């Protein structure tokens, strides 16, 4: 990831200036193709947050074809949205194919292109390569992304990311604000599978690919699982990616043996569409600051979001059925999305077999149990 960021800055910025300087002498294209390209390359959670704005666009302009360019982590999210007509997969591991992608974008004759990426210059290169008459991007002097756009919107670091994303669509005629996220469609087969698990609570102990510092201790998740099973009489599922199988196995092994029969470890065994259905039928999801946390909020589950390195003001679960726990530390939040800073935590402390950041260790199990009890009671009262 660090190499990607270095290349994006030291190669992406001058290349963006060069391409924009060359294309500036070309006459503007007059295109009325009713085709729009939305771009968000990185961040599964961001793609979830963007889908609400994309649906608003589709509802206002139903005759427009919507294409969505993203990487693997966002592909299944965009592909599951029935209001997205076509998803284009950007394989960053095959960067040599970038030239063919650029040629394809040029030939596609898009009428409009909206770049939702906050800082990566490679998305700005893709947007400029479309040469669409209307190109919208975030304005941030540090990132220089706006130089290839025809309209730029100031990135507001003081508001939630979902609101930033929908504001980017205002030049496209979308004036509505969000009060919640739209749910992604579920297919009947996956809903039946999710219900067959007989699970009411999901724990997500992973933190994706952007830092161990986001993780709440496994031992704390284990104590929470014991309370859910023993005190509430509910079954628990654990979710995680293939890269997080060992982490989730450690969590299962940390649960007292007499409770393990009520813990279903799904790590590495589910795809995104199954997660969408699972989060649609369970009562509660407890997760670190990750994409699945946002997906659970979109699907209507009660959500407890555990925050430390990142600002919950910008990335809390965007739902009225959500609780954020954030104790902070003198160095928190240390993640600065606007400046593309996601540092490795220098204050990771040993705790059992893992290393945990001070800001995540500060979140007490009793606080999570209290929040879980409140949300579970709310779910019962609405059933």
N, C-alpha and C positions, 0 to 999 in steps of 0.2 A: 504494500500500500504506500509506503514512504517513497519508493522508487517511482510509482505512478504519479504521486503528487509532485515530485521533483521534475519529472518529464512534462507534466501538465503545465507547470509554471515556466520552466526555462525554455521549453520548446513551444508550448501552446501559446504563450503570450506573443512572442515575435511572429510566430506563424499566423496567428489571428490578425495581427496588424498588417502583415504582408498580403494576405488574401483579401482583406477589406480594402487595402489600398489599390489592389489590382482591379477588383470588382467595382470599385467606385466609378471607374471610367466606362463601365458598361451601362447602356440605357436600361432603365427599370422595366421589368417584365410586366405586361398587362395580362394577368391571368384571372379567370373567373371559373376555376375548375370545381369549386365547392369541395375542395380537399384541404384538410388541416392536419398538420403534424404537431403532436405534443411530444416533448422530450424530457425524460427524467431517467438518467442513466443509473444512478446509484441510490441505494437506500430503499429497502422493501417497505419500511414504514412510511417513507415519504410518498411512495407510489399509492399506498392506501389512502393517505391524506388527500392526495391530488384527485382521486377518483370522484369525489363529491363535486368538485368544480367541473370536471370533465362531463359529468352527467348533466349539470346545469347547462353547459354549452350544447349538449345534444338535444336537450329538451327545447331550447330556444331555436336551435338551427337543426331540425331533424333531417333535413335533406343534405347535410354536409357529411362527407366521409371522414371519420376520425381515425388517423393512424397514430400509434404510440411507439416511440423508440426507447428501448430500455435494455438493461443487461439482464442476466439470468435471474437475479434475485427479485426483480420486479416483473419478469415476464408473465408468470402464472397469475399474478394479481391482476395485471392489465387484461390478460386473456380471459379471465373469469368474468370481467365486466361486460355485460351484454351491450352496453352503449359504446364500446370501443369496437370499431369495425375490423381493424387490422393491427397486429402487434409485430413490430420489427425487432428482431433480436440482435443486439450489438455484442459481439464476442470480443471482449477486450483482450483475451488471451491469444487471439488471432489478429493482431493489429495490422498485419500485412494485408488484411482484407479491407482496411479502412478506405483505400482508394476506390474499390468497387462499391462500397457503401456510399461514398461521396457522389460517384457517378449515378447511382440509383436515385439518390435524393434529388440531384439536379434534374434528372429525366422525369421525376414524378410530378413536376409542375404544381407544387402546392400553392394555394392561394394565401395561406397563412401558416406561420410556424410560431409556436410558443415554447420557449426554453425554460423549464421549471428548475433547472439545475442552479443551485445557489452559488457554486464557486468553480466547478470544473470547466476549464476552457475547451475541452474536447467537445462538449455539447454545443458550445458557441460556434465551433468550427462546423459541426453538423448543421446547425441552424443556418449559418451563412451560406453553406453549400447548396441549400435549397433555392437560394436567390428568390424566395417568395416575396411578393410585393409588401406583405405585412409580416414583420418579424418582431416578436415581443420577448423581452428578457428582463431580468432583474438588473437594477443599476447599483453597482458597488464599485467605488473608485479603486479599492484594493484588488479586485478581481479582473477588471477591464473587460468583463463579459459583454457590456452593453454597446461596445463600439461596433459590433456587427448587426445591431438591431435597428429597426426603424422607429420603434417605440420602447422606452424603458420605464420600469416601475421601481421606485425606491424600495430596496429591501429593508423592512422594518424589523430590527432585531428585538424590539420590545413586545411584539405580539406573537401569538401562536402561529406555528408554521402553516397550519391549515388555512388560517386567515390570510397569511402572506400569499399562499398559492392561489386562493380565489381572487385576491386583489390583482394578481397578474393577468386575470381574465377580464378585468374591467375595460381595457382598450378594445376588447373583442365584443363588448356589448353586454357583459354579464355584470349586473349591478347588485345581485342578491348577496347577503352575508350568510354565513353558516351558523347554525345553532347546534349542529351535530353532523355526524358522518353518515353517508348512505351505506346500507348493507350490500355486500356483494351477493349475487345469486348463488343458491345452493342447488345441486342436482339431487334428485330423490334417492339415488343409490348411496351417495355419501352421507346424506342425512340419516338413512336407515342404518348405515354402518356406525355412525356416531352414537345413535340412540342405543344400539346393541351393546355398546361398551358399558352402559349403566354407570356413567361417571357424572358427577355433579360439579367437581372442582378440578381445575387444571393449574399445575405449577410449571412455570417456565424459568429454569435457573440459568439459562445461557445468556450470552451478551453479544451474539453475532460476531462479526469480524473486526469490530472497532474497539477493542480494549477489554482486558480482564477487569479493569477498574470499575466497570458497570455492574459487576456481579455481587449480589447479596450472598453471604456465606452459605455453603451447602448445609452445614450443621443447623443453621437457622431455618432453612427450608424444611429440613427433617423434623424439627420441633413443630413447625406449623402443620406439616402433614399429620403428625401424631394427634394434634389438637382437632384437626378436621375429622379424622377417622374416629377418635375416641370420644370427643365431646359432642360432635355434630352428627355422627353416624353416617357420614358421607364417604363415597369412594373418590379416589384421586387418580388423575392421570398426569404423567410427566411428559412434556414435549421438548423437543430439541432437534437440531440438525444432525446430519451424519457426523459432523466434526465434534458434536457435543455429546456423543454417546457415552464416552467415559465419564464425563461430568454427571450425566443423569444416572449412570450406573452407581457412581459414588453416592448420589443422593438416595437411591433405593437402599443401598447397603448401610446408610446412616440411619434409616428408619428402624425402629425396634422390630425384631423378627415377627412378633405376634401381630403386627399391623401390616406387614408387607403384602399379604394376600389381597389387601384392598388398594394396593398401589399398582397401577398399570403403566409400565414404562414404554412410551411410544417413540422415544428418541430414535431418529434415523429411519423410522418406519412409516412416516406419513408424508404426503405431498401437500402442496398449498391448498388444493381444493378440498382435501380432507380436513385440514385445519379450519378452513372457512366454515365447513359444516359442523365440526366439533365445537367451535366457539359460538355457534348459533344455538346450540342445545344445552350447553352447560350453564350453571348458575353463576360461577365465579372463576376468574382467571387472575392469578397472582404472578406478576412478571417483572423482570428488570426492564430498564429503558431499552426496548428492542422493537423491531417490526411486528412480531406477534402480539405485543401489547396493543399496538394501534389496530391491528386486525381484530382482536377481541373486542375492542371498543366499538369498532364499526359494526360488528355482528350482533351487538346488543347485550353481550355478557356483562355482568358486574366485573369491574376491573380494579385491581390494586396495582398501581405503578410505583416501582421502587427506584428512586433517583439519588444520584450522588454527583458524578462528574459533569452531568449535563443539566441544563436549566429546565426545570419543569414548567416554567412560564412559557417556554417556546415549544416544548415537546411532551407535555402531559397528555394522558389519554383524553381525547376530545369527546367526552361523553358526560351526561348528567348522572350516569350510574358508575362513576369512577371516583376513586380516592387516590391521592398522591401522598406518598411518604418521602419526605426529604429533610434530612437533618443538617446537611451541609457540613462544611469544614472551612477553616481559614483559607484554604486553597480552592474551594469549590464555589461555583462551577468552573472547571478548567477547560471544558470543551467550548471552542468558539467557532461555530459553523461559518459565520460570515467571513472569518479570516482563514478558514480551512485548517484550523488547529484542533487536532484530536491527539493530545499528548499521551505517552505512556506514563502511568502514575508512578512518581518516584517514591511514594509513601505506602507501597504495598507491604502489608504486614503478614507474617506467617500465622495461620490459624488452622491447626490440624494438618491436613495434607494439601492445603491450598494457600494462596496469597490473596488477601482482600484489602481493598482501599479503605482508608480511615473513614471516609464519608459514608461508605456502605455498611461498615461495621457499626456505625452509630445508630442505624435503624434497629430498634429493639423488636424482638419477637412479639412481645406483649402489645406493641403498637399495631403490628400487622394483624394480630388476632382480634384486637378491638375493631379494626376497620373491616375485617372479614365478617365478624359477627353482625355488624351493622348492615353490610351489603346483603348478607344472606337473609336477614330478617326482612329487608326491603323486598327481596325477590319473593319470599313466601307471602307477604302481604299483597303482592300484585298478581299472584297466581289464582 
